[in-house]
Amino acid sequence: MNNCVVEVENLVKRYDKVEALRGVSFDVREGEVFGLLGPNGAGKTSTVEILEGLRTPDGGRVAVCGLDPERSGPRFKQEIGAVLQSTALPEKLRVIEALRLFASFYTRRRDPNELLKRFGLEEKRTAFYMHLSGGQKQRLALALALVNEPRVLFLDEPTAGLDPQVRREMYDIIEELKREGKTILLTTHYIEEAERLCDRVAVIDQGKLIALGTPRELKQRSA
């Protein structure tokens, strides 16, 4: 648990004149679920997209699994899995085809049939993506993110827009991954979600980190 898998030091990101991140620093230890908590527009997604190698920082330093997300190329992609805020797949791509396609991108991969069973998608094996419910699409997105046995899993607001029942299903899946020792960084603006799922939480507001600690510590500090 003391081994840092994600390191963020004085991270800065600007969009024209808007400073979305203003010197954010934190680390994520191996085997923990770490939450970025804050309102919409706080800078959570910008942070995660930089860690995933999708955006270029304007200042500071980040490392994931000891690698620079921007410069490590294909080697870096083998180490991470990600569920973005919205997953868009071709409407007539079948579930099993999607899993096989994503598996082909990696040197280390899990059996697609095993993932179908794991995420309760066996009955939807040959269904088109367009015919899946919102919860099934989110479970497929998680299965795709885990197809390469990633060392770190990024979940950007994984329950946003889901109804309460599906949200509870997602909680159960994340808690199961947590028990397996998977390192997870998730973003959320739900306080109760962070309290239930996360070992530690960083609170971000207007691009600055304003609090860091376990959910219990943060509750005690804020009375």
WOGI-V271441 format. One record per backbone hydrogen bond with DSSP energy under -0.5 kcal/mol. NH is the residue of the N-H (numbers start at 1). CO is the residue of the C=O. If there is no record, write none. Layout:
BEGIN
nh=[NH;NH]
co=[CO;CO]
END
This chain:
BEGIN
nh=[4;5;5;6;7;8;9;11;12;13;15;18;19;20;20;21;22;23;24;26;28;30;32;34;34;35;36;37;37;38;42;47;48;49;50;51;52;53;54;55;58;59;61;63;64;65;67;69;71;72;75;76;76;77;78;79;80;80;81;83;84;88;89;93;94;95;95;96;98;99;100;101;102;103;104;105;106;109;110;114;115;116;117;118;119;120;121;122;124;125;127;129;130;131;132;137;138;139;140;141;142;143;144;145;146;147;149;151;152;153;154;155;155;156;156;157;157;160;162;167;168;169;170;171;172;173;174;175;176;177;178;179;180;181;182;183;184;184;185;186;186;187;188;191;194;195;196;197;198;199;200;201;202;203;203;204;204;205;207;208;210;210;211;213;218;219;220;221;222;223]
co=[2;3;28;28;63;26;61;24;59;21;18;15;17;13;18;13;207;11;11;8;6;3;29;32;184;200;186;35;202;188;39;43;44;45;46;47;48;50;49;49;12;12;9;7;67;5;64;67;68;68;72;72;73;73;74;76;76;77;152;154;82;86;87;90;92;124;127;125;94;95;96;97;98;99;100;102;103;107;147;111;111;112;113;114;115;117;116;116;121;122;124;93;91;128;129;133;134;135;136;137;138;139;140;141;142;144;146;79;79;183;81;153;185;83;154;155;187;157;159;163;164;165;166;167;168;169;170;171;172;173;174;175;176;178;177;151;32;182;153;34;184;155;36;189;190;191;192;193;194;33;33;213;35;201;211;37;202;208;42;205;203;208;203;201;214;215;216;217;218;219]
END
